[in-house]
Amino acid sequence: MARKIGSRYTAHQILGRGSAGTVWLGEGPDGPVAIKLLREDLASDQELVGRFVQERTALLSLDHARVVGVHDLVVDGNDLALVMDLVRGTDLRTRLERERRLAPEAAVAIAADVADALAAAHAAGIVHRDVKPENILLDMQGPIGPGGAHPALLTDFGVAKLIDTPRRTRATKIIGTPDYLAPEIIEGLPPRAAVDIYALATVLYELLAGFTPFGGGHPGAILRRHVTETVVPLPGIPDELWQLLIQCLAKAPASRLRASELAARLRELQPLLAGMAPLDVDEPDTEPLPEEPETTVPEPDDTPAPRRGAVSLVPGSASTDSNRDTHTSMRVPAPDELAGGARGTARAPRASGAPRPGSARNRHSARRRRITFGVAGVVLAAAVGGGIWAVSSGDDQAPPQDSNNSAPPTP
C-alpha cells in the first residue's frame, strides 16, 4: 500500500527492513528514490529530531560519485525519513554470501571505490562510523571495472551519528557492528576519520579471506581481539597488499593512512593482482569444543563451517535481514574483561579442507588414531607371547593440536 512521506514523496513498496527502520521504493518530483523511514520511536525522540535537522545541510552537501546521495530529510508528524538515490543492484554482503570471497583484483577495486567515498566525506568533516559490507552497494548497471567488479557506493552516512544521541549511548554504550569496530571506539575514544579506515581495511580483509580478522564467537570476545590481538597474514597475497592492510589495521589511529592515500595505493596495486584467483583458506576457529569422553567415538562431521558475516547483537533476532542495517547499542567491556583474553596474534586461517580443532570431525580423527595404536599394542603383545620379536614405535595419544594464540606465525 502506498503512503505519503511529507508533501513531495510517495513510498510504494518495502525494499528491506533493518534495526533502524524500513527502506521503501518511492517516487519523488524527479523520479524513483529510496526512502529510509526510521523507526517510530526514533521519530518521537525530540532530541534525535533536532540532531536530524542539524545534519541536514552536511548530508545534502555530500555529493560524490561513490556516495549514495541524500536528496532530502523529511520530518513530518511521526515520519522521520532520508530520501536517497535509488541504486539498481545489490549490497556487498549479498555478494559475499553468494561467493564467500572475491578475487584480489575485484576486492581491491571495490575497496578503492569506498576509499574515494570516504575521502570526500572526511574532507567535508563527516565520519561514517559504520563501514561494513551491508552499507556498500554494487551498481549492477554501472561499467564493469578491474576483476569484473561493479562500481561500489557507500550508503547510510549519518545514520549511526543520528542514532548515537547522548541519552541513548551515555558513557557505557557504543554504536556499530563488532567485527568492524576500531580499537579506539572500544576503549571509549570519540570516533574520528581513522575509524572508517580501520573498518574499510577489515572489509577488504573479509573480501579476500571470506571472514573478518577478529570476528567469531561472542561479541565481547570480538571486541577484546580488536584491542589485544594482531592480525595474522593471509597466505597467497602480495606482500605490498599485506603491508597496506596491516598499516590500516594498526591499533594506533595515527598510524593508518588517510582515505585519499588508501585509494591511491590500492589502485597502484591493481596491475599486480590481475588474474589472481580467490584465496584458498578456511575461517579460523573460535572457541574449541570440549574433548569427547574416551568411550565415545563421534561420527565424522564433514559439514563446512557456516559462513559468517556480522554478529547479531539483538537477542533472538536473525543474524541478517533484508536491509542489512545493524546499528545497535552495546556495552563497552570493562578493563579487566579486555585484559582477560588471549594476547598476541589472532587465530590463523586453516588450510582449505582441514578439520577444525575441537570439531567432531577432528575428535573422530584423534579417537581413531588412539584406537589404531591400541590395536597395534594388542597385536604386539600377542606376537611377543608367541616368541616372535617385533619393534613398534608410536604415541598412544593424539598429536597435540596447534595453538595459534600463544605465538604469532611467521608471515
C-alpha positions as CSV (number, residue, x, y, z in Angstrom):
1,M,0.0,0.0,0.0
2,A,1.4,3.4,-1.0
3,R,1.9,6.0,1.7
4,K,2.8,9.7,1.6
5,I,6.1,10.8,3.0
6,G,5.9,14.5,3.6
7,S,4.4,16.5,0.8
8,R,6.7,15.5,-2.0
9,Y,7.3,11.8,-1.8
10,T,5.3,8.6,-2.1
11,A,6.5,5.2,-0.7
12,H,5.2,2.4,-2.9
13,Q,6.8,-0.9,-1.6
14,I,9.2,-2.1,1.0
15,L,12.6,-3.0,-0.2
16,G,14.0,-4.1,3.2
17,R,13.8,-3.8,6.9
18,G,16.5,-3.2,9.5
19,S,17.0,-2.3,13.1
20,A,17.0,1.4,12.3
21,G,13.9,1.4,10.1
22,T,12.5,0.4,6.8
23,V,13.7,1.2,3.2
24,W,10.9,1.8,0.6
25,L,10.9,2.2,-3.1
26,G,9.5,5.6,-3.6
27,E,8.7,8.3,-6.1
28,G,9.6,12.0,-5.9
29,P,9.4,15.0,-8.1
30,D,12.5,13.9,-10.1
31,G,11.7,10.2,-10.3
32,P,12.3,7.0,-8.4
33,V,14.1,7.3,-5.0
34,A,14.9,5.1,-2.0
35,I,13.2,6.3,1.3
36,K,14.7,5.1,4.6
37,L,11.9,5.6,7.1
38,L,13.3,5.5,10.6
39,R,11.5,3.7,13.4
40,E,8.6,5.5,15.1
41,D,10.4,5.5,18.5
42,L,13.2,7.4,16.8
43,A,10.8,9.8,15.2
44,S,9.2,10.6,18.6
45,D,12.6,11.4,20.1
46,Q,12.8,15.2,20.0
47,E,16.5,15.3,20.7
48,L,17.2,13.0,17.8
49,V,14.9,15.0,15.5
50,G,16.9,18.1,16.4
51,R,20.2,16.3,15.5
52,F,18.5,15.1,12.3
53,V,17.7,18.6,11.3
54,Q,21.2,19.8,12.2
55,E,22.8,17.2,10.0
56,R,20.6,18.1,7.0
57,T,23.0,20.6,5.4
58,A,26.0,18.4,5.8
59,L,24.3,15.3,4.4
60,L,22.7,17.1,1.5
61,S,26.1,18.6,0.6
62,L,27.9,15.3,0.3
63,D,27.9,14.9,-3.5
64,H,30.3,12.2,-4.9
65,A,30.0,9.5,-7.5
66,R,30.9,6.8,-4.9
67,V,28.4,8.0,-2.3
68,V,24.7,7.2,-2.3
69,G,23.4,10.7,-2.3
70,V,20.8,12.1,0.2
71,H,18.1,14.1,-1.7
72,D,16.1,15.2,1.3
73,L,15.4,14.7,5.0
74,V,11.7,14.6,5.9
75,V,10.3,15.4,9.4
76,D,6.5,15.1,9.2
77,G,4.5,14.1,12.2
78,N,5.6,10.6,13.1
79,D,7.7,10.3,9.9
80,L,11.4,10.8,10.0
81,A,12.9,9.8,6.7
82,L,16.0,10.1,4.5
83,V,15.3,10.3,0.8
84,M,18.2,8.8,-1.1
85,D,19.4,7.8,-4.6
86,L,18.0,4.5,-5.8
87,V,20.8,2.1,-6.7
88,R,19.9,-0.7,-9.1
89,G,22.0,-3.5,-7.7
90,T,22.8,-5.4,-4.5
91,D,24.8,-4.9,-1.4
92,L,28.3,-6.3,-0.8
93,R,27.1,-8.7,1.9
94,T,24.8,-10.4,-0.6
95,R,27.7,-11.0,-3.0
96,L,29.9,-12.3,-0.2
97,E,27.2,-14.7,0.9
98,R,27.0,-16.0,-2.7
99,E,30.7,-16.2,-3.4
100,R,32.3,-16.2,0.1
101,R,35.4,-14.4,-1.1
102,L,36.4,-12.3,-4.1
103,A,39.4,-12.4,-6.4
104,P,42.0,-9.9,-5.0
105,E,41.8,-7.6,-8.0
106,A,38.0,-7.2,-7.6
107,A,38.3,-6.9,-3.8
108,V,40.8,-4.1,-4.2
109,A,38.8,-2.3,-6.8
110,I,35.7,-2.2,-4.5
111,A,37.8,-1.0,-1.5
112,A,39.3,1.7,-3.7
113,D,35.8,3.0,-4.6
114,V,34.8,3.1,-1.0
115,A,38.0,4.8,0.0
116,D,37.2,7.5,-2.6
117,A,33.8,7.9,-0.9
118,L,35.4,8.2,2.5
119,A,37.9,10.8,1.2
120,A,35.0,13.0,0.1
121,A,33.2,12.6,3.4
122,H,36.2,13.2,5.5
123,A,37.0,16.3,3.6
124,A,33.5,17.6,4.4
125,G,34.0,16.8,8.1
126,I,31.7,13.7,8.1
127,V,32.7,10.4,9.6
128,H,30.7,7.4,8.5
129,R,31.2,5.3,11.7
130,D,29.6,2.1,10.3
131,V,31.5,1.0,7.2
132,K,30.6,-2.7,6.5
133,P,29.5,-4.8,3.5
134,E,25.9,-4.2,4.3
135,N,26.4,-0.4,3.7
136,I,28.3,-0.9,0.4
137,L,26.1,-1.1,-2.6
138,L,27.1,-2.5,-6.0
139,D,25.7,-0.7,-9.0
140,M,24.9,-3.5,-11.4
141,Q,24.0,-1.0,-14.2
142,G,27.4,0.7,-14.0
143,P,30.5,-0.2,-16.0
144,I,32.4,-3.3,-15.0
145,G,35.8,-2.5,-13.6
146,P,39.0,-4.4,-12.7
147,G,38.5,-8.0,-11.9
148,G,34.8,-7.8,-13.0
149,A,33.9,-5.6,-10.1
150,H,30.8,-3.3,-10.4
151,P,31.1,0.2,-9.1
152,A,30.8,0.4,-5.3
153,L,28.9,3.1,-3.5
154,L,28.9,3.8,0.2
155,T,25.5,4.5,1.9
156,D,24.0,5.3,5.2
157,F,26.2,8.3,6.0
158,G,25.0,10.0,9.2
159,V,22.6,7.2,10.4
160,A,25.0,6.0,13.1
161,K,25.6,9.5,14.3
162,L,21.9,10.4,14.3
163,I,21.0,7.4,16.4
164,D,24.0,7.9,18.7
165,T,22.5,10.5,21.0
166,P,24.0,11.1,24.4
167,R,20.8,9.8,26.1
168,R,20.9,6.6,24.1
169,T,24.6,5.8,24.5
170,R,25.7,7.5,27.7
171,A,29.2,6.7,28.7
172,T,28.8,2.9,28.6
173,K,27.5,2.4,25.1
174,I,28.9,2.3,21.6
175,I,27.3,2.3,18.2
176,G,28.5,-0.1,15.4
177,T,29.0,-3.7,14.4
178,P,31.6,-5.6,16.4
179,D,33.6,-7.1,13.5
180,Y,34.4,-3.7,12.1
181,L,34.9,-1.5,15.3
182,A,38.3,0.3,15.6
183,P,40.1,-0.3,19.0
184,E,39.8,3.3,20.0
185,I,36.0,3.2,19.8
186,I,36.0,0.1,22.1
187,E,38.2,2.0,24.5
188,G,35.8,4.9,24.7
189,L,37.5,7.5,22.5
190,P,35.5,9.7,20.1
191,P,35.2,8.4,16.5
192,R,37.5,10.2,14.1
193,A,38.1,9.6,10.4
194,A,40.6,6.9,11.2
195,V,37.8,4.6,12.4
196,D,36.5,4.4,8.9
197,I,39.9,3.4,7.5
198,Y,40.1,0.6,10.1
199,A,36.6,-0.6,9.2
200,L,37.4,-0.5,5.4
201,A,40.6,-2.5,5.9
202,T,38.5,-5.0,7.8
203,V,36.1,-5.2,4.9
204,L,38.9,-5.7,2.4
205,Y,40.4,-8.5,4.6
206,E,37.0,-10.1,4.6
207,L,36.6,-9.8,0.8
208,L,40.0,-11.6,0.4
209,A,39.6,-14.2,3.1
210,G,35.9,-14.8,3.5
211,F,36.0,-13.8,7.2
212,T,36.9,-10.8,9.3
213,P,40.3,-10.8,11.1
214,F,38.9,-10.6,14.6
215,G,35.4,-12.0,14.2
216,G,33.8,-15.1,15.5
217,G,32.2,-16.1,18.8
218,H,30.6,-13.8,21.5
219,P,30.6,-10.1,20.7
220,G,32.7,-9.4,23.9
221,A,35.4,-11.8,22.6
222,I,35.4,-9.9,19.2
223,L,35.9,-6.6,20.9
224,R,38.7,-8.0,23.1
225,R,40.5,-9.2,20.0
226,H,40.4,-5.8,18.3
227,V,42.2,-4.4,21.3
228,T,44.6,-7.2,22.3
229,E,45.4,-9.2,19.2
230,T,47.3,-8.5,16.0
231,V,46.0,-9.8,12.6
232,V,47.6,-12.8,11.1
233,P,48.9,-12.9,7.5
234,L,46.8,-14.2,4.6
235,P,48.7,-16.7,2.5
236,G,48.9,-16.1,-1.2
237,I,48.6,-12.3,-1.4
238,P,51.5,-10.0,-2.5
239,D,53.5,-8.5,0.4
240,E,52.7,-5.0,-0.8
241,L,49.0,-5.6,-0.3
242,W,49.5,-7.2,3.1
243,Q,51.7,-4.3,4.3
244,L,48.9,-1.9,3.3
245,L,46.3,-3.9,5.1
246,I,48.3,-4.1,8.4
247,Q,49.0,-0.4,8.3
248,C,45.3,0.4,8.0
249,L,44.5,-2.2,10.8
250,A,47.0,-0.6,13.2
251,K,45.8,-0.1,16.7
252,A,47.1,3.5,16.8
253,P,44.8,5.7,14.7
254,A,47.7,8.0,13.7
255,S,49.5,5.0,12.0
256,R,46.7,4.5,9.5
257,L,46.6,6.1,6.0
258,R,44.2,8.8,5.1
259,A,41.3,7.8,2.8
260,S,42.7,9.5,-0.3
261,E,46.1,7.9,0.3
262,L,44.5,4.5,0.7
263,A,42.5,4.9,-2.5
264,A,45.7,5.8,-4.5
265,R,47.7,3.0,-3.0
266,L,45.0,0.4,-3.8
267,R,44.8,1.4,-7.4
268,E,48.6,1.3,-7.7
269,L,48.4,-2.4,-6.7
270,Q,45.7,-3.4,-9.2
271,P,48.1,-4.4,-12.0
272,L,50.0,-6.7,-9.6
273,L,46.7,-8.5,-8.8
274,A,45.5,-9.1,-12.3
275,G,44.4,-12.6,-13.0
276,M,44.9,-13.8,-9.4
277,A,42.3,-16.4,-8.2
278,P,40.4,-16.1,-4.9
279,L,42.4,-17.2,-1.9
280,D,42.0,-20.8,-0.8
281,V,41.9,-20.6,3.0
282,D,39.2,-21.5,5.6
283,E,38.0,-19.5,8.5
284,P,40.0,-19.8,11.7
285,D,38.4,-21.4,14.7
286,T,36.8,-19.5,17.6
287,E,36.2,-21.5,20.8
288,P,37.3,-25.1,20.6
289,L,34.7,-27.6,21.7
290,P,35.4,-29.8,24.8
291,E,37.0,-33.1,24.2
292,E,34.6,-36.1,23.9
293,P,34.9,-38.8,26.5
294,E,37.2,-41.7,25.6
295,T,34.2,-44.1,25.5
296,T,32.6,-42.1,22.7
297,V,33.5,-42.3,19.1
298,P,31.8,-39.3,17.3
299,E,30.7,-39.6,13.8
300,P,32.8,-37.8,11.3
301,D,31.4,-34.3,10.5
302,D,32.4,-33.0,7.1
303,T,29.8,-30.2,7.1
304,P,31.6,-27.0,6.3
305,A,31.5,-24.2,8.9
306,P,28.6,-21.8,8.3
307,R,29.6,-18.6,6.5
308,R,29.7,-15.7,8.9
309,G,29.1,-12.1,8.4
310,A,28.3,-9.6,11.2
311,V,27.3,-10.9,14.5
312,S,23.7,-10.1,15.5
313,L,23.6,-8.2,18.8
314,V,19.8,-8.3,19.3
315,P,18.9,-11.4,21.3
316,G,16.5,-13.6,19.4
317,S,16.9,-11.8,16.1
318,A,18.1,-13.3,12.8
319,S,21.8,-12.7,12.1
320,T,21.0,-10.8,8.9
321,D,17.9,-9.1,7.5
322,S,16.9,-7.9,4.0
323,N,18.1,-4.4,4.7
324,R,21.4,-5.3,6.4
325,D,21.1,-2.5,8.9
326,T,22.5,-3.5,12.2
327,H,23.1,-0.3,14.2
328,T,22.7,-1.3,17.8
329,S,24.0,-0.2,21.2
330,M,26.2,-2.5,23.3
331,R,28.1,-2.3,26.5
332,V,31.8,-1.3,26.4
333,P,33.8,-4.1,28.1
334,A,35.5,-3.2,31.4
335,P,39.3,-3.1,31.5
336,D,39.5,-6.5,33.3
337,E,37.5,-8.1,30.5
338,L,39.7,-6.6,27.9
339,A,42.8,-7.9,29.7
340,G,41.3,-11.4,30.2
341,G,41.5,-12.7,26.7
342,A,44.2,-14.3,24.7
343,R,47.0,-11.9,23.8
344,G,49.4,-11.9,20.9
345,T,48.2,-13.0,17.4
346,A,44.7,-13.8,16.3
347,R,43.9,-17.3,15.2
348,A,45.5,-18.2,11.9
349,P,43.4,-19.4,8.9
350,R,43.3,-23.1,8.4
351,A,44.3,-24.8,5.1
352,S,41.3,-25.5,3.0
353,G,39.7,-28.7,3.9
354,A,41.5,-29.2,7.2
355,P,39.3,-30.2,10.1
356,R,38.5,-27.5,12.7
357,P,40.3,-28.1,16.0
358,G,37.6,-29.2,18.5
359,S,35.2,-30.2,15.9
360,A,33.5,-33.6,15.8
361,R,35.5,-34.4,12.7
362,N,38.8,-33.6,14.4
363,R,37.9,-35.5,17.6
364,H,36.9,-38.5,15.5
365,S,40.3,-38.5,13.7
366,A,42.1,-38.3,17.1
367,R,40.0,-41.1,18.6
368,R,40.6,-43.2,15.5
369,R,44.3,-42.8,15.9
370,R,44.1,-43.8,19.6
371,I,42.1,-47.0,18.7
372,T,44.6,-47.9,16.0
373,F,47.5,-47.6,18.4
374,G,45.6,-49.7,21.0
375,V,45.0,-52.5,18.5
376,A,48.7,-52.3,17.4
377,G,49.7,-52.8,21.1
378,V,47.5,-55.9,21.4
379,V,49.0,-57.4,18.3
380,L,52.5,-56.7,19.5
381,A,51.8,-58.4,22.9
382,A,50.4,-61.5,21.2
383,A,53.4,-61.7,18.9
384,V,55.9,-61.4,21.8
385,G,53.9,-64.1,23.7
386,G,54.4,-66.5,20.7
387,G,58.2,-66.0,20.7
388,I,58.3,-63.5,17.8
389,W,60.1,-60.2,18.4
390,A,58.9,-57.1,16.7
391,V,59.7,-53.4,17.0
392,S,57.0,-50.8,17.1
393,S,57.0,-47.1,17.8
394,G,54.3,-44.6,18.2
395,D,52.4,-42.4,20.6
396,D,49.2,-43.6,22.2
397,Q,47.9,-40.1,22.4
398,A,46.6,-37.9,19.7
399,P,49.1,-35.4,18.4
400,P,48.7,-32.0,20.1
401,Q,46.6,-29.5,18.2
402,D,48.3,-26.4,17.1
403,S,47.7,-23.3,19.2
404,N,47.8,-20.1,17.4
405,N,47.1,-17.9,20.4
406,S,50.5,-18.3,22.0
407,A,52.9,-17.2,19.3
408,P,52.4,-15.4,16.0
409,P,53.0,-17.4,12.9
410,T,55.8,-16.2,10.6
411,P,54.5,-14.4,7.5
